[in-house]
Amino acid sequence: MGKEILIIRLSAIGDVIHCTPVAASLKAAWPDCRITWLVGEVAADLVRYNPHVDETIVWSRERFERRLRDGDFLGALAMWRELRAVLAARRFYAVLDVHGLFLTGMIARLADTGRRIGMSDTKELNRLFMSETAPPLGRHVTERYLGVLRPLGITATERRMTLVVPPAAERAAEGLLLAAGRPAGRRLAVFAPGTTWPAKNWPAAFYARTIRLLGWDFTAVLCGGAAEEPLGAAIEAAAGIPVINLVGRTGLLEMAAVMARAAVTVAGDTGPLYIAAAMETPTVGIFGPTDPASLAPPGARNAAAVGRQPCSFCHRAVCPQGDIACLRAVTPEQVVRQVYRVAGRGPGERLPERERAARDLR
């Protein structure tokens, strides 16, 4: 029987997808190994159908921490004991903590293993729980995660993110687009405007103008979670042209299936951007407080729109200046140019972009 490996990466959506090359490289090196992935509830579907992952264990860090905050210590203790029982029921050759928190270090200690391998650049004393740590292979977050394979003697061979959408989600996505009256022969441009950080949110008016400028050649589709429904409605109203608004109407896998049907996805530094890239849909990522050099999907089919300011890449969830100047420096026209660069031009795109823009402003 092959080696049993436990990967710990609970969240967030983008980070879970960035971690999938770790599983792929493990399977490439050790085809008979058995990989178990400990993942949070929100991101579980992103690895559930991954061909390189043999088993998923779903455990909600968010629910655990909420119980602690609310003083429900018995509830939190019950969750902890349940997880301990699950992990203690098997013996792992190695545990790879690709999350790097104090909490995930404690989880790693619950597992029956002689090797706990973490990342050398963590900030929450995670290394105290590790038997070994490894430096990143490079600057990009995927290279950071792949570093944990070094102590196993594995040379990382896979960089492509993996996301598999089951047939049911494919059918659901197609049904939503048909019900919305998707125009025949029109290419789709998906927009995912919401993020979990206020400092990452490109203004709604900028999204609306981008949709108008692209409206000659693309049908815009808005995607996002239920919490972003007011934002989606505001962008749809301001766009002034027909928009397919699916915000709050899809799960992650249905969203991925919609993106797979699109010519391009436009989003900030947020999970849907990396979902689209994993589905091999061209992307335009809008970056301000975070650095695209370490996060943006690589390759010629992906672009990063940046309006570099002295305060750029501060990595703050809330803009310290209160004006998100780094994001406002990214113009809709800049994003439109990047869209045409990565998505290419279709047979119906006869007018030069400057003529379209001028016509839009009349």
Protein Blocks (a to p, Z undefined) as FASTA:
>chain_A
ZZddddddfbcfklmmmmmmmmmmmmmmmmmbccdddddfklmmmmmmgmkbmbdcdddf
klmmmmmmnopamlmmmmmmmmmmmmmmpccfbdcdfkopaklmmmmmmpgcfbdcddfk
bcnommmmpcbdcddfblblklmmmmmmmmnopacfbfbdcddddfklmmmmmmmmmmno
paehiacddddfbcfbfklmccfklmmmmmmmmmmmpccddeddfklmmmmmmmmmmnop
acddfehiacfklmmmmmmmpmbdcddddfklmmmmmnopacddddfkbcfklmpcgdjk
bccdddddfkgoklpabdfklnommlmmpcfklmmmmmmmmnopafklmbcfklmmmmmm
ZZ
